[in-house]
Amino acid sequence: MRKILQNSILLLLLTLFIPGVEAFSQTAVTVSGQVTDASTREPLVGVNVYVRDRMVGTSTDSRGQYRLTTNTPTPFTLVFSMVGFTPQEISITESRSDLDVALSEGQVLGSEVVVTASRVEENIMRSPVSVEKMDARAIRETPAASFYEGLQNLKTVDIITSSLGFKIINTRGFMSTSNNRFVQFIDGMDNQAPGLNIPVGNMVGISDLDAESVEIIPGAASALYGPNAFNGVINMTSKNPFDYQGFSAMVKLGVNHIDGRDASPSPMYEGMIRYAKAINNRFAFKVNLAYMTAHDWHANSTENVDPLSYATQGNDPDNPAYNALNVYGDEAVTSLPIGPFGLPVRVARTGYLEEDLVDYDTYSLKGDAALHYRVTERLEVIYHYKYGAGTSVYQAANRYAIKNFTLQQHKLELRGSNFFARTYSTFEDSGDSYDSRFLALNLNRTWKSDQQWFQEYAAAYLGIVQTLTPGNHDVARSFADRGRLEPGTPEFDREKERLQGLTDFRRGAKFDDQTKMYHTEGQYDLSRWTGKVVDVQIGGNYRLYDLNSNGTIFSDTVGNDITIYEYGAYAQAIKRLLSDRLKITASLRYDKNENFQGRFTPRASAVFTVAENHNFRASFQTGFRNPTTQDQFIFLNVGQAILVGGVPATSRGLNLYGPGSNTITLSSVQAFGNEVQLDVIEGVNSSRAVIQNAGILQAAEVDYVKPEQVRAYEVGYKGLLLDKSLMFDINYYYSSYRDFILGTTVVQTESDIQTNPQAAAFDIALSRFQPYQLYTNADQQVAAQGAALGVTYILGGYTFGGNTNWNKLDLGEDVNPDQIAGFNTPEWKFNLTVGNRNVYRNLGFSAAFRWSDSYIWQSSFIAGINDALIPSYYTLDAQVSYKVPAIKSIFRIGGSNVTNNRIRQVYGGPYIGGLYYVSITFDELLN
């Protein structure tokens, strides 16, 4: 039924839009000529020649010649554009066969056109909100190993690395490794894996050869882009086969781990090809294929992350409950009565290193094909298929070995000069992926049950085993570890492979996710009829999630299928006043999710031009984020806690949510344990200590999850100075968040805390409890503010850039320690860039230096730890290029983090070193 509704919406949109499409007129105009380089007089290959505001155009051939026939009524404007050259516009009043054009090489600051900020084309200088852009030239010349990694050089943009295959983008705070508050689009399609709730970034995204531009809006954008455009939007656009024809290829050879600390120096191989062709200016197609393989960075940190033991038993490896950060299996823990006076002591099983559990040989395969057909000069039909596959490591509540993961997308789009309508589907397949923590837990349980292991440990420690020295934790552990499967042995490898194929987390480690998402949307520009008064755009969308994890991630067990639908609609009006010096924009959007009440999100902004190329802007935006599919329906035991989604259906019968529920706050459990320990040390009987401190325990009474909301305010200035050679951009923002979605860790005892608190206290003392992480909303209001300054200066052929960013979290008073929002963002950072594409005889270079302040990291991976520190760090990327026009190729040598400064951006993630590469790129359009 919902699929029928989805298709009906698409047909309705088409019915609305198509009447506004103009057919070809009968009078044809033909224009032809040659395009050359103004300085060398050499022909330019691949110059885009098109009619402004129409879908008609061509490109120059190997001799720089072009021929264009159009039915557009005269006069019209013909545009000549190419990456790295200043575009030209020429008015056409009749057919011509001698229209020769010379383009000048160079970069014009402030000339970029952006679409993402207002969903209509506008000059970047007059965008009503902050927007960052990387064009095709910047993509080609970035010193980073890929254009996606190079985005971190842009103002306000943060990128963290959880592995080579997973780099996560964010702006303006509240970073996470899944980052559901930041939306990524590729050619209009949401790049999110709908089941795992992760933006797969560029693991299965767009290749460097096919990337035309990237635009980023920092901050709330829900008024135009709907739920989840909460912290920002990134819009990646690939090259249109009509505009970028021909064959291109790239081969790159790299190396990492050059210091040999985690692994021997390891090669990286990468290759990609692209081919596009237009036929008769009506039909065009393109194909892309890219492949990369390398040895991933290792996560091998051993800090203790057991919040219930290090306060009372110490924070060094002698602590028998030591839970090392990147050692798994040691989450199996219990309290044994082996302490002084029979006091319980927490003891954990012996775990396994992550590098013994996951495959660090990562790869990424991505390909796509697109068919474009221009029905008329104002109407284009597009079919686009994307496929991606890969192996990597992804960090969320656990470190997941993403193995042979695939993501497929199909898109059908109808695009006119003043509208678009598209429908697409996303199919996710987790492949052979598995949970490294459960692999370790169940490896231990295959050779000895937890119960038997702890019994043997206690017997050895208490001296019951007469041949052993009593009171020695090392001796007790060695005795209990008899028969342990040792990494590197055939028995270990055989059992590891078997468990990777079992989907029941009680016995195995594999998760099975086949979730699908269907999306339909459209937009129509009414300005043709309303433009004399105000420009108006309207649009809407419908989305359906079909969850399918067979109970391994969600609570979708047999007979409990889960689907979620949501829809929305928006309208935007733009008014120009004071001879176009003042532009006012207002928009309003309504969204409804099946499981939550509908809500409106307004936005208002103004841009005032005080003088040519000097613009001030101010905006007020609202945004909201619906709980993700996992926020609502996850039911996953991650070892140290069970994650439970925040809608009633997920926790039915468990007594976890709401008033009267049997849950205890984690902070009160920790405080209780500390006080009992102190009393026993002072000579109080252990049972008496438990009873007299039972009142410390507090019932949690967690509310069900609901959408979170933000109100964001921004002011800024963007201007050009020194004859347009210096661009200056500054902004300040303040965001206020309500109902912030987060996970709160609680403890459920066998006895009910509400009716028998003393019995619940003894349950805590004797480890008769189960920790849960529940998805809910913050009680208090959370605020964040920040500012950013960016400067770009062109001197001769050199481009200098620099930006600095300040971000600050304000939790307010009376902070609930069990509901601390993970800001996960440095207060200060800055970037410096410099480059020249032709220093001397086709020799060029580029470099980027980044520094980040230290910051606190909080996440479900280290539930209960609120003070994990990421130290400050710096990196330097650099490359040297040499262009050989005779063979249409560019040779490059460079590296990311060339000083090999080992940095960690995610607590629990890998330490990242230098990656060095050489590459050759062939491009048929290279001049």
N, C-alpha and C positions, 0 to 999 in steps of 0.2 A: 504493500500500500504506500509506504513512504517513498519507494523508488518511483512509483507512479506519480506521486505528488512532486517529486524532484523533476521528472521529465515534463510534467505539466507546467511547472514554473518556467522551465527553459522555453517551452513553446510559447508561453504567454509573453516572455521577454522578446522573443523573435517577432511575434505578431505586433508588438508595440514598436519595435525598432525598425523593421524593414520598410514600412511606408515612408520613412524619412530618407531612404536611400535614393540617390539620383542615378538614373541610368545614363549610358553613354549618349551624348548628342551625336548628331550626324556629321558635324564639321570637324575634320581632323587637322591638327597642326603638327608639322614635323620640324624638329630642330636637331642639327648635327654640327660637329666641329671636333676640336682637339683641346685637351687640357694638358698644360705643361707646368713644370716647376719654374716659378718666377725668377729664381736666381741662377739655375743651371740651364734652363730652356729644354730640359730633358722631358720626354713624355711621362705623365703620371698614370700608373696603372691602378685600376680599382677605385677611381674617384666616383662617389655617389652623385648622380645627377637626377633630381626629382622635382616634381611640381609641389610647391608648398600647399599644405592642407589637402593633398590628394594622395591616393595610394597608387601612384604611377611614377615610374622612374627606371633608370638603367645605371650601368657603370661603364667606365672606360675600359677599352681592351688593351692588349699588350703594346699598342702604338699610341695609347692615350686618346683614342678616338671614341666617339659615342654617337648614337643616333636614337632619338626619342620621338615617338608619335603619341599624341594625346588628343582626346576629344574635349579637353577642358576649354571652356569659352575664354577667349582673350578679352582683356589682358590677364595674364597670370604670371606668377613669379617662379623662376627656375632657380633651384638651389644647387650649388656645387660644394661638396664637403668631403673632407678626408681627415683621418686622424693625423694630428701633427701639423695641419695646415689651417690657415685662417679661411673660413668659408666665405663664399661670395653668393650674392643674390642678384639676379638680372631679370628685369621685366620683359616679357615676351608679348608682342602684339601681333606677330604674324610668323609664318614659316620661315626658317633660316637654315642655310647649309654652311655658313661660315662663322659660326659663333665659337671662336676660340677664346679660351680662358686661361690665365696664368694665376696659380695659387701660390701664395707666399707662405713659407714655412715659419712656424712660430706658435706660441701659446698666448692666448688672449685671456687674461684673468677676468673673471666675472661674466664670461660669455656663455657659460654652461646653461643648458636647459634641463630642468628637473621636472619630474612628474609625481613622485611619491608624496611630496609635502601636501598637495591639494588634490591629487588624482586628476589634475589637468596640467598641461604644459605651462611652465612659467620660468622666467629667468631666475637663476639661483640668487641673484642679488635682491630680488623682491619676494623671496619665499617668506610666508608668514611665520614659519617656525624654523628652528635650526635644521639644517640638512647638510650632510656630507656626501661627496660624490667622488668616485674613482672612475675615470673614463678609460677608453680602450688604450690610450697611450700610457696612462699611469699603470694600467694592468700589465702592459707589456714590459714596462721598465722597472717594476718593483724589485728591490734587491732581495726580498724574501724568497723562500723556496717555492711559494705559490702566491697567486694574487689574493687568495682567501686569507692567508697568513699576513699578507701585507696590509690588510684593512686595519690592523692595530696601530698603524701610523696616523690614522685619521683622528681628528679631534673628538673627544668624548668616548671613543670606542675602546672597549676592553675585550681582550681575547685570552682565554685560559686554555691550557692543554691538559687533557686527561690521558691522552695517548697520541701517537702520530696520526691516527685516523680520526680522532675526535678533538676538534678545536671549537670552542663555544664562544659566541659573540654576545656582548651585552653593552648597555649604556646606562649610566646614572644609577648604579647601585643594585643591590640584591641579586648579585651574580650567583648562579648555581651551575652544576654540570649538566643539568637538563634544561634549565632556563626556559620555563614555560611562559615567562612574561615577555619574551622577545620573539617576534614572528619573522620568519624568513620566507621570502617568495622567490621562486625562480620562474620567470616568464608567467607570472600571475598565479602559480601553483604553490600552495603551502608545502614547505619542505619538511614538515614534521612527520616522524614515524608515529602513526596514530595510536598504536598500542603501547610502545615503549615510552611515548611522550617525550621524545628527544628530537630536536632539530638535527638531522643527520649532517648538517653543515655541508662540507664539500666532499665528504667521504663518498657519497653517491650523487654529487651535485653537478656542477657545470665545469667544463674544462677551461684551462687558461686560453686555449686557442679560440674558443667560441664565446668567451665572455666579452660583451660590448661595454657594459657599464654596471656600476653598483651604486645605489643610493641608500643612505641610512638616515632615518629620522630618530634622534634620541628622544626618549620620553614617551608619554602617553599619546596614543594615536587611535584609540578605540572609536572615536566619533566617525572616522572614515573606514577603519579596517576591522572594526568589530572586536569581539572578545579576544583577550590574550595579547592584543597590541598595547601592552601595558607599560612596558619599559622601552619600547621602540620597535621599529620595523626596518628590515633590510630587504631591498628589492633588487634582485640580480636579473639582468636582462641579457639574453644571448643574442648573437648576431643574426640578423634577418638574411635569409639566403638571396633575396633580391639585391640587397645592398652589399653583401660580402660574398663574392663568388670566387670560385677557384679552389685549389688544393693547398693545404698547409699541413705541416708536420713538425713535431718536436721530439727530440731524444735527449734525455738527461741522465747522467750518471753521478751519483753522490756517495758520500760516506759519512757515517756517524759513529759514535762510541770510540772516538780516536784516542781517548785517554785510557781505554781498556779497563775502567773501574767496574762497570757492570757487565760488559761483554767485550769481546774482541772487536776491533774495528770492522764495521759491517757495511756492505754495499747497499746502495739504494738505486733501483732502476725505475725509470719512468719514461713512458712514451705516449704520444697522442697524435691523432690524425683528424683532419676535418676536410670535407669536400662539400661544396655547394654549387648549384647551377640553376640559372633562370632560363626559361624557354619562352620566347615571344612575349616577355613581360607580363605573362598571364599566369604561368605556372613555374614554381620554383621548389627545390627540395634541398635538404642538407642531411648529412650523416656525420656523427662524431663518435670517436672511440678513444678512451684513455685508460691506461693501466699503470699502476704503481705498486712496487713491492719493496719492503725494507725490513730491518730488524728494529722493533719498537723500543722505546725507552722503558726502563725497568722501574717498577715501584717496589722498593725494598726497605722502607723505613720501619723502625722497630720501637717507636715510642709507645708507652702504655696508654691504652684508650678504654680501660675498664673504670668507669666513674664510680662504681660501687666498692672498689677495693683500694684504689691508690690513696684515698684520703685516710684509710685506717691501717693499711698493710704496707705502705711505702710505694715509691714510684721507680724502683730499680728492678732489674731482672730477677733478683732473689725473691720477689713477691710471687708466691705460688699461684696467684690468680692473674699474673701479668698477661695482658691481652695486647700483643704487639700489633702495631698498625697494619702492616702488610704481611702478617702471618695469620692464616685462617685455620679454623678448627679449634683454636684455643678459646672460642666463644662458648664451648661446652663447659659450664662452670657450675659448681655447687658449693655449699657450705658444709664442711666436715667438723665434727666436735673434737678437734685435736689441739685446740689452743689451751692456754693456761686456764685452769678451773673449768675445763670443758667448754670454753668459749668457742663458738663456731669460727672457722677460718675458711675463707673463700679459696677454692682451688680450681684451676683450669686444666683441661687436657693439653697435651703437647700438640702444637699445630704444625702446619706446613707453610713454607715460603711461597709467595705468589708466583715466583719464577719457576717453581716446580709444578705449578697447577695450570698455567695458561700458556698459550702459544704466542710468543712475541714476534713471530714472523708474520707481519701484517701485509695485507694487500688491499687494493681498491681497484675495482673495475667499473667503469661507467660508460654508457653509450646512449645515444639518442638519435632519433630520426624525425624529421618534420617535413610535412607537405603543405605548401602554401598555394592557394589558388585565388586569384583576383577576379571575382565575378564581374565587377565594374571598377571604375577608377575610384570609387568610394566604398567598396565592399570587398573584404578579403576573408576567406575561409581557411582555417589552420587546423591541421591535425598534428599533434606532437606526442611522441612516445619516448619515455625516459626509462632507463633501466640502470640500476646500480647494485653492486654486490661487493662484499668486503669482509675482512677479518681484522679485528682490532680489539682493544680493551675499553670498555665504557664504565665510568664510575657513577653510581647513584647510591642507593642504600647499601649495595655491595659493589664489588668490582666484578663486572660481568665480562666473560670472554665472548665477544661477539664474533661468531665463527660462521662464515658462509651466509651471512645476513644478506637479504635482498630487499629492494624496494622498487616497485614499478608504478609508473604513473601514465595515464592516458588522458589527453586533453583534446577537446573539440571546441574551437573558438570561432565566433563570427565577429569580425571587427570592421567598423565603419569609421568615417572621419569624425563622428560625434557620438559614438556608442561602442560598447562591446558587450558580448554575451558569451560566457564560457561555462563549460561543465567539465569536470575532471574527476578521476578516481585514483585513489592511492591504495596499493596492495602491499602489505608488509609481510615478510616471512622471516622468522628468526633463525631459520636454517638449523645449524648444529650448535647454536649458542647455549651457554650454560653459566651457572652461578659458581664462581670460584670458591666462595665461602662454604656453600653446601657441598661442593665436591670434597673439600677438606674434612668437613664434619662427618660425611658419610664414608669417606676413606677410613677414618678412625674407627667408625662403628662396624665396618666389615670385618676387622680382625679382632676387635674386642668391644663389647657394648660399653656405653658410658657407665652404667651401674657397676659392672664388674671392675672397670678401670678405677673408679673412685673407691670401691671397697678394698682393692689391692693397695692403693695409695695409703689409705687410712691404716690398714694393717701394718704396712711397712713403717710408717711414721710412728705409730704407737708402740712398736717393738713386738708386735704379735708374731712377726716373722723373725725367729730367733737368730738367724744367721746374719741379720742386717743391723746396722747401727741405727738406733731409734732417734727420733727428733731431728732428722736430717731430711729436708725437702728434696734435695738432689738425689739422695739415695732412694727415697720413696718414689720419685718420678721415674727413675731408671728401672725400678722393680715393676711398676705398673706398665711401663712401655715395652716390656718383653713381648716379642712377636710383632712389633710395629712394622708396618710397610715402609721401607726406606726408599726415598726418591732415587731414581737411576737404576733400580733393580727391575728385572722383567716382571716380577709379581706386582710391583707398584704400578708400572706402566699398563699392565693388562687390566688391573682393577680400575685404574683411572679412566681408561677408555670405556669400560663397561658402564661406569656410573655416569659418564657424560651422555649416554644414550637413554637414561631413565628419567622420565618426566616427573615422577613422584618425589618431592623434596624430602620425604621421610626416608627414602632409600637412594635417591639419585640427585642429579644436579641440573638436568636440562630443563630449559623453559621453552614452551611451545607457543608462539604467538603468530597468528594468521589474521590479525585485525585489518579491517578495510575501512576506508573513508570515502564518501561520495560528496561532492561539493558542486553547487551551481550558483553562479552570480552574474550580475549584469549591471551596467551603468549607462545612463543616457544624458547627454548634454542638451538642455532645452534652450541654450542661449540664442539659437537661431530665431526663436520666437520671443524670448524675454530680454534679449541683450540690450535693447534700448533703455531698459530700466535697471535690470540686474541680471547677471549671469547665474544660471541655475543648473545644478546637476543632481540627478536622483539615481538611486541604485538599491540593490538588495541582494540577499544571498540565502541559501538553504544548505545545511550540512547534516549528514547522517554518519554516525559512527556505528560500526558493527564489530563488537569486541569478540575475540575468539582466542583465548589462551588455554582452553581446556583445564581451567582451574589452576594453572601454574603461576599466573600473575594476578588475575582477577578472580572474583567469586563466581565465575561462569562455569560452574560444574554442570554435569549432565542434567538436562531439563531446566537449566537456568540461563537461557540465552540473554545477552545484554545488548541493547541498542540504545543510542542516545541521539535525539535530533535537536537541532537548533536553527533558528532563522533570524534574519534581521533586515532592516531597511533604513536608508538614510537620505537626507536632502541637504544640499549645500548651496548657499547664495554668496555671490561675490559682487561687491559694489565699488566702483571707482569714482572718486570725488576730487575736487580741486585740481581740475585738468590732469587727472590721472596721477597726482602726487600722493593721494591717499587711497589705499586699497583696504577695504573692510571685508572680512570673510566670516560667515557664520554657518554652522552646520548642526544638525540634530540627527541622532540615530536611535533606533529602538531595536533591542535584541531580546530574544526569548529562548531559554534552554528548557528542555523537557522537564528537568528536575528542579528548576528554580524559577522564581518569579521574573517576569520581564522587567526591563529597565531602560530608561532613556539616558543618553550621554550627549550633552551639548559641547560645542567648541566655538570660540570666538577669537578673532585675531585682527590685528591692524598693522599695516606697513605704511610708514610715512617717509617719502623721499624729500629730505630737506634741501638737497642739491643733487645734481647729476652724480650718480654713483655713490651716494651717501644715504643709507636707508636705516631707519630705526624700526624695530618691530616689537610687538607685545602680544601675548596670547594667553588665553585661559582655556584649559582643556580638562576634560574628565575622561576617565577610563575605568574599565572594570575587567576582571578576569574570572571567567567561570572556572570552577574546579575542573582539573583535567580528568580524563578517564581514570587515571590511577588515583587521583585525589578522592574520587567518588567510589571506585569499585575494587581497588587493590585489596588483596588478601594474601599476604606473602610473609612467611617466616624467614627472616634474614639472619637468624642465629641469636643475636643479642636482643632482638625484639621481634614481635609480629606486627607487620604493618597492616592497618585496617582502614579502608576507605570510609569517608565521612557521611555517606547517605544511609538512611535507616536500613535499607535492604541488605547492606554488606555485613552489618554487625548484629543482625536479628538473632535474639536468643543468647547473646554473649554478655549482656548487662554491662556494656562498656561506656555508653554515651548517656548524657542527660542527668537530671536530678535523681538522686537515689541509686546511681550506678555504683558498682563495686570496683572502684579504681582509686588509687592513691597517687598523689603527686610525687614525681621522682625527687624533687628537692627535699620534701619532708622525709622520704625514705633515707636519703643520704644524711640528713640532720639527725634522724633517729639512730642510725648506725653509729655516728660519731659519739653521741651522748651515751649510748649503751657501752661502747668501748671505754670511754673515760670512766664511767662508774665502775666497771669491772676492774680496771687498773687500780682504782682507789679502794678496792676490796669489797665492793657490793656484790652480793650473790647475783649470778647471771640472770636467773629467772626474775629476781626482784628488780634488776636493772631494766629488763624488758617491760615489766608492768608499770614502773614509775615513769617510763618515758613514752608509753603508748600514746599519750595525748599529743605528742609531736606530730604524729601521722595525720595528714589532711586528705579528706576525700577530694578527688579531682573534679568530678561532675562536668565533664567536657561536653560542649555543645556540638551538634552536627555542623558540618561544613556548609558554607554559603559563599556566594561570589564576593571577591574583594574589590575595593573601590579606591580610586585615586582622584585627587584634584590637583592639577599642576598649573603653575604660573611661570611664565618665562618672559624676559625682556632681553633685547639684544640689539646690536648694531653691526652692520656690515658695510664697508666702504673701500673705495679704491683711491690710492694716493700716488704721487710721483709719476704722473702721466700713465696711470693704470699699470704700473710695474709693481706696486705694493698693495696687497689685499690684507685688510684688517677685519677680524671677525671676533666678537666677544658676546657672551651671553651669561645670564644668571637664571637659575630655576629654583623653585621651591615646590615640593610635592608633599601632599598630606594623604596618608593612607589610612583607610578604615577596613576592618575585618580582614586583615592581612592573613592569607592562607599559609599555614605552617603545620609542621608535625610536632606534637607534644608527646613526650614519653611519660607513660603512667605505669603503675604496677597493679596487677590484680592478684589478690591473695585467695587462698582456698576458702578462708572465712570472710564473711562480709564485713567490710570496714564500717558500714552504716549501722549494723545491728550488734556486732560483737568486736569492738575495736581492740580489746586485749588479745583475743584469739588471732586477729589479723596481725598484731604486733609479733606474736610468737611465730606466725607463718613467715614474716619477714626475717626474723632472727634465724630460722631454720631453713631458709631458701625455698619455702613452699609458695612460690609466687611465679608469675609470668609477666615479663615486661611487654607492653604494647606501645607502638607509636601510632597515635590517632591523628587523623587529618581534621583540623578545625581552624578557627580564626583567632587572631590575637585579640585579647581583651582590650588592650590600650591602643590609642591612636599612635601611629608611627609616622615620623616626618623625615624627609631628606632634603637637603639643599646642596647647591653646588654652582660652580662657575667654570667657564672654559674660555680660553683666549687662543686664537690661532692667527698666525702671520705667514704670508707667502710673498716672496720677493724674487723678481726675475731681473737678472743682470747679465746682459749679453746672452749667452746660451745657458747660463747657470740658473737653476731654480733652487732657492733656499726656502726651507719651511721649518716652522716650529710651533708647537702648541703645548699648553699646560692645562691641567684639569684638577679641580678641587671638588671633592664630594664628601659630605658629612651626614652621618646618621644621628637623628635625635629620637631617642626612645621615650622621652618624657619621664615623669616621676612614677613611682610605685610600679616599677617594672616587674612583671611576673617572670621569675627565672626559668620557668618551664616553657615560656613562650617568647623566647628571644629570637627576633627576626635575623636571618643570616644576611647581613649586608654584603660581606665578602668582597669589599672593594677598597682599594687604597685611598687614603684621604688626599694624597698628592701624587701626581705623576706628570712626566713631560716627555715629549718626542722632539727630535731634531732630525731634519732630512736635508740632503743636498744631492744634486745630480746635474749632469750635462750629457745629453745623448750624443753629442759630437764635439768632443774636446779638441780632437785633431784627427783629420782624415778618417772619419767614420769610427773613431775610438771614443767610447763613452763610458760613463760610470754612474753609480748611484749608491747612496749609503743612508742608513737610518739608525739613530741611537735612541734607546728608550730607557727611562728610569722609572721605577715604581716604588712608592713608599711601602712599608710593611702594613699588614692588615690581619684581622682576626677572621678565621674561617669556621663556619658552622654549617653542618649538614647532617642528614640522616645517616650518613656513613659513619659518623662518630657521634651517635645519639648520646646526649647527656654531657658532652664535652663542649664548653662554651668559650674556651680560651686558647684554642689552637692557633698558633701564630705562623703566618707566612712572612719570612723576613724580606726586607727590601732587596731589590735586585736591579741589575741593568743588563741590557743586551745590545749588540751591535750587528746589524745586517749590512752587507756590502756586496757589490758585484761590479765587474768590468765587462763591457761588451765591445764587440767589433763587428761592424756591418760589412758584408761583402755583396754589394748590389749585383755584381755579375752573375752570381749564383742565387740571388734573392734569399740570402741567409744571414743570420746573426749568430755569432758565437758568444757564449757567456761563460764566465767563471766567477763564482761567488759563494756566499754562505749565509746561513742564518745563525745568529749567536756565534760570530766568528772568533770571539775570544774564548769560546768553550767555557763560559761561566755557568757552572751547574746551578740551575734555578728550579724551584718548585712553585707552581702557581695554585695548586689544589692540595689541600691537606689529605694525604692518602694517595695522591697521584705520584707520577714519576718525577725524578730529577731529570731535567732536560739540558742537554749539552749542545755542542755545535753540530750543524749539518752543512757539509761542504759539497759543492756540485760544479760540474761543467755541463754545458748544454749547447745544442745547435738547433735553431729553428729555421725551417724553410717556409716561406710564405709567398705564394704566387703574386700577391698584391704588394709585396715589398718594393719600395722605390729607393 
